[in-house]
Amino acid sequence: MDDDASRRTFELLANETRLGIISALGEASGEGGYATLAFSELQAATGVEDNGQFNYHLQKLVDEFVEEREGGYALTLAGIRAYQAILARVRSESLSIDPFEIDGTCRCGEPRHAWYEDSRGHIGCLSCGDLEFRYPVAPNAIDESEPDTLLNALNRKLTRDYLSMFNGICPYCTGRSTVRLAESEEFYDEVGMTSTPVNVHAACESCAWFLYANIAAVLILSPPVYSFIEERGIDMWNEYIWQEILDHEVTDIQWEPQRVEGTFSLAGDELRYVLDADFRLRDYEIVTDE
């Protein structure tokens, strides 16, 4: 990463007037697209009376966060991202949802709960402290008066990011993500999350975004496993990704070279698979209970 470029970016945004310009352009936008505002309109929306001072800060943003167009000024893609970050930050500071009971039970036998704090959705057990999911969710997708909106938002975010990250593309910077099998690591202990003997780790080579997941949660949307579930009457797109739809067992692990064998069980039938170090299903078979 270019440290000088990163420093310049933060310096550009470290000013109330410049943040006001980005916010004004974002707030003027609608469903038809991002707005283009004339100089006078943008100045009025920002509330800066001094023409020279306003123009100075506007020109600092031009080419990186703001672009000149016919009829005025509009946000660049970087400006749109900055506006989205401003919105998320403002709402996330005030939004929280207390734990509420959801379907399913923890491995200790007590009910699962979901809650929202520190800009993240959580799913875990209040009795034993096990934490199954802890993941950032945009506060704008959540209505604190309707807790189920948290579940819907968390499910959509996890599904999107799983499908992207575990297939080699970072959903945030579109950089290349590397995927590997991993044993339970210190990361789980640090955040108090439950782990399994073998996990899947994906990390972006550009922005360093990362994901950990158990094998079942990732494979459940792969074509063979998804079809196996659908053929037995369940559409995973209508279910939360953390719901216990089917049983999963890792039956064999080899670390050098990496190889995992496992079994999904549903309605008396089994899907037995072999997973390699590149997180590809090398082989699978379906065994029916006939």
Secondary structure, 3 states (H helix, E strand, C coil): CCHHHHHHHHHHHCCHHHHHHHHHHHHCCECCECCCECHHHHHHHHCCCCHHHHHHHHHHHECCCEEEECCEEEECHHHHHHHHHHHHHHHHCCCCEEEEEEEEECCCCCEEEEEEECCEEEEECCCCCCEEEEEECCHHHCCCCCCHHHHHHHHHHHHHHHHHHCCCECCCCCCEEEEEEEECCHHHHHHCECCCCEEEEEEECCCCCEEEEEHHHHHCCCHHHHHHHHCCCCCHHHCCCCCCCCEEEEEEEEECCEEEEEEEEECCEEEEEEEECCCCEEEEEEECCC
